[in-house]
Amino acid sequence: MTSAPHTPVLVVGGGLVGLSTALLLEYHGVPYVLVERRATASPLPRSRGLHAHTGEIYRQIAVTERVDAAAASALRAGRFGGAWTGETLTAAQPLDIQMHGLGAGAPSPARFVFLPQVLLEPVLAETARERGGDIRFGVELTDVDNGPDGVLATLRDPAGVETRLRADYLIAADGANSPIRRALGVGGWELPPTHHYLNVFAHVDLTGVLDNRSFSQCEIDGPVRGLVLAENNTDEWSFHLEYDPAVSTPADYPDDRCVDLIHTMIGRSDLDVRILARTAWDTGTFVADDYRCGRIFLTGDAAHRHAPWGGYGGNTGVADAHNLAWKLAAVLSGTAGPELLDTYAPERRPRALVAIEQSRLGTDFRTRYGLPAPDNAADLARRLDGDTVMSRYRYAAATAEPTALHVDTLSGQTGTRVPHLWLDPDETLSTLDLVGPDFAVLVAGTGTPWRDTVGRAARATGADVEVHYLPEEQWRETTGLPAGGALLVRPDLHVASRLDTGDPDELISALRSALGAGLPAGATLG
């Protein structure tokens, strides 16, 4: 292995999660190589929206401006939103979902952004390259030796030339059918599919059909069953054609047949339909039994496969990377021991199970939008709003005491995302902006000499820690801290500990716990 070039981290997969992982590693100062077997990004839109928490992550790594610019070009007419249903698109009518929204949302400096993955991925790739990332599209991982001291990867370039690369760690972001996961023999918990679809991404001008109206999804329940999903609200649409695998396969649907079926779904045969891309998919779900195998970590779809309802798949995957990147940086720098990496799977896997359950509940169209139907009362009772799933979750406490998976409000509870407050009249600086790439101590008021305490704790642990004094009344009201109390916040925006006083020993103990030192067996970080 000593003769091969070396990188601290090898990322395999250049989709949404892999590229986000690369940018997060760069943010934490970790050199990496990213390889993606495809020469170019996938033309399929797939995920269409970024949850607010993903927006918070992108804000932290300073890509919000570029993401917003790409989103501004996504919708060419009207607005994104709404649900329709009908036998055809021309006969479809909107459902009244105004009183069945997805919750008010936790206070945040970010917001939901409509941005199809096909538009987002090139932005992430370009940004990663500009920031010095080693991004290699058209390069395939063909073999990997997962050794005790690192991995030895065999890579094949577009010309067929194979080279070797050593890495301390490998992050597998190589999709739902992850060849890496399969080669490792990692099994998982899964549920069989309830529906099978062909996702046909097509160019067809529907402005005349829509008559200046817009929707997010339209359920088609007529001669053809399926869904129509808006991509730019004018001439790019995803037609999901339902089929029965017991009587046909995707090979039975050549392009000309798909065009005929799309005409039937629309209810018009006079429109020009040009197929841009297509793939088959189903609503089966999967969660890997473990997210780590030696020096290899699973992220995104490689670790958990979701039904698409709710948009949890890609967003959950970005949060995986957010959790893992700072931990790898701490271990590689020597600030934390390798035991810190053992907390990745226990923290993230339960999140995937919740998201998968919620996406599965959305299989029924009305349940997806919170609408009562004769047979969905039980499912509606189990349904959580998207903000609860993505933002108000709570990692288990370091003491391994039982805690709720979710909280009603973010008030600085151990294991939750740090609360958001605007700190300036123009609402440009958030408390979230004070965190990362290092730990942060956010103090209620200015009366306690926390800077000396933080300095002593940083020297004792080797961790970099920033201290910020916040408006006492607002921060105490938000967090319930006493005057002079503080939150110790991890680099991934999650509260590691609540500190009532500026006691150096207390902060040192909290930092060591947050870095994985001295955790009880089976415990995870809070």
Number of C-alpha atoms within 10 A of each C-alpha: 14 8 8 13 12 18 16 17 26 26 26 26 28 31 25 23 30 29 30 25 30 29 29 26 24 19 19 19 14 21 17 24 19 23 25 23 20 16 13 11 18 16 13 19 19 17 21 21 20 24 22 23 24 24 22 20 22 22 17 21 19 14 16 16 11 15 21 16 11 18 17 13 12 19 19 13 15 14 15 18 12 17 21 22 20 16 20 24 26 15 14 19 15 15 14 12 14 9 8 12 12 16 11 8 15 18 15 18 20 18 15 13 18 23 23 22 22 19 20 24 21 19 17 22 23 13 17 20 14 10 12 12 21 16 20 19 19 16 23 21 21 13 15 19 13 19 13 9 11 19 23 24 21 16 19 19 16 13 8 10 9 14 13 17 19 23 23 20 24 28 25 26 30 27 23 17 12 18 16 23 24 11 10 14 10 16 13 13 11 15 12 10 13 12 16 20 21 21 24 24 24 22 17 16 16 18 15 10 15 15 8 13 15 21 18 17 20 25 23 26 16 13 11 18 18 23 23 26 20 22 25 19 24 21 16 23 22 25 25 25 22 19 20 11 11 6 7 10 13 16 8 10 15 9 15 12 11 19 20 13 19 27 19 19 29 21 17 15 14 7 14 12 19 15 17 14 16 19 12 16 16 18 19 17 23 22 23 22 15 16 23 20 14 15 19 23 23 29 29 27 23 27 31 28 26 28 26 20 21 24 19 25 22 27 22 27 28 25 22 25 29 23 24 24 25 24 28 23 23 21 16 17 14 12 16 22 16 17 15 21 22 16 20 23 23 17 20 21 18 15 20 25 18 17 25 28 16 24 23 24 22 21 16 13 19 18 18 19 22 22 17 13 12 5 9 15 14 9 17 19 9 10 19 17 17 21 18 18 21 21 23 19 21 23 25 22 19 22 15 15 8 8 13 9 17 16 15 9 17 21 20 25 23 24 25 26 24 25 22 20 19 16 15 9 7 7 10 10 15 17 19 23 17 20 25 21 21 17 25 24 27 25 30 27 20 14 12 17 13 23 16 13 19 23 16 16 24 19 12 15 15 16 22 16 23 20 21 17 18 19 13 19 14 14 26 20 12 16 19 15 22 18 18 22 24 30 24 28 32 28 23 24 27 26 28 31 27 21 20 16 19 19 14 18 13 16 22 20 17 20 25 19 21 24 26 23 16 13 19 12 8 11 19 24 25 23
